[in-house]
Amino acid sequence: MFMERISNQLYVVSLDGLSTLDFDYISNLPNFKKFIENSSYCKNVYSVYPTLTYPAHTTIVTGKYPKNHGIINNTLLQLNKKSPDWYWYRKNIKCETIYDLAVKNGLIVAALLWPVTAKSKIQYNMPEIFANRFWENQIMVSLFNGTPLFQYQINKKFGHLRDGVKQPNLDNFTHQSFLYTIKNKNLDLTLVHYTDLDSTRHIYGFNSDEAKLALVRHDKRLGEIIETLKEKGIYEESTIILLGDHSSLDENKIVNLNILLAEKGYIQLDKNGKISSYTAIVKNCDGSAYVYTKSDEGENESLKKILKEFNEKYQCIEAIYSGEEASYMGADPNCYLMLEARKGYYFQDGLKGNIIKEVTSYNTEDGVEHTLSTHGYSPFKDDYTTVFMASGMGIKSGNIIEKMNLIDEGPTMARLLGLTLKDADGEIIYDFIDENNVSHSTYEDKESSYE
């Protein structure tokens, strides 16, 4: 089957943590304002459950819920690790992605710090991955999990801008790398992930002055992206998509339910306070948490009763979902329960101290960050949606969609490239697409098979 391409160059720019509540503010910033005036958009996009960066970004490129693409959390369940590994690797995704389809059909793809792309077949890839072992070096970990020569070039030119993951340094590095890639590579699809806003909100809170400054920095970056496309002479045949992956909520209390499970005998600790075994354990997703068990149904019912009694006293859990209910909402079908925190609370996996701990300022304790704003909650919490905006070749101007889902973004972006994400949970938003304004390029949409 031959598919018509609608976009010659598709640039997908993820502004991590961009919220519907930011829309009015950015609409008055110069570059966002001009972009929005010429775009079609939806400012009420429902993310996935849990509303975390890695599940969400994988949904964006697959059009599937976490239960179907396999990235059900940011981090792995790894006992006794202060810093668990993240779902960094492409092999963790159980289905096809838009970038796999693009590469398979002969398109050229670049990705800059896009989650879950390590060791993918992307031709110009700087994956989001960090050294998580004492013997590892950050530069080498990045080089060997992405495109070595490409990363060597951009690190040589712009590496001095970085200071670990500190913001806005990291996004300044990512941004200059992105502009360099536009100037020096002829690309069909580019994925870039900026984390300045999300990181800033974790530290200072959702409505902080610092968060507004991060949005101002994003506005400047957007202007420079557009100017670079114009300087190269490809702006008119380019499509730019700006999107968020989730919103966030302010909080000031941490809930460490594994302390409760240890007290009740579900988790066994050795003399050093390390987990030696367990029959039930909580794995946090920040605003929500999975409960995994190795017990029979009778013991599981007792566990559920313990959690309900605890919550009757402390009122920190908004909902306790069964595994079936969690799966229905798109989360991990292998969990026994899924817990949804009340506003103001979020979950961690600590094993010592008080079960509920108050947070008065951003800090790091025992290798774990304590934040003032976070996400991971149900996507259906009030004032918690994100944003999708598209402008340029193949995009209608001025079409506003009242509501849509994150799962719809992948199929829509695939259609712009003349590709089809087969068996996607989402659907193409044709209201955004100008089918009369197509690229002259056509090619066969080849099947992909990922088990």
PyMOL commands that set and color helices and strands:
alter all, ss='L'
color gray80, all
select helices_A, chain A and resi 20-26+30-37+53-62+66-69+90-92+98-104+138-145+148-161+169-184+196-204+209-232+235-237+257-263+297-314+323-328+406-416+430-432
alter helices_A, ss='H'
color red, helices_A
select strands_A, chain A and resi 2-4+9-15+40-46+109-112+124-126+189-194+238-243+249-255+267-269+275-278+280-284+288-293+317-322+337-341+344-347+356-358+363-365+368-370+373-374+386-392+400-401+404-405+442-444
alter strands_A, ss='S'
color yellow, strands_A
deselect
rebuild
show_as cartoon
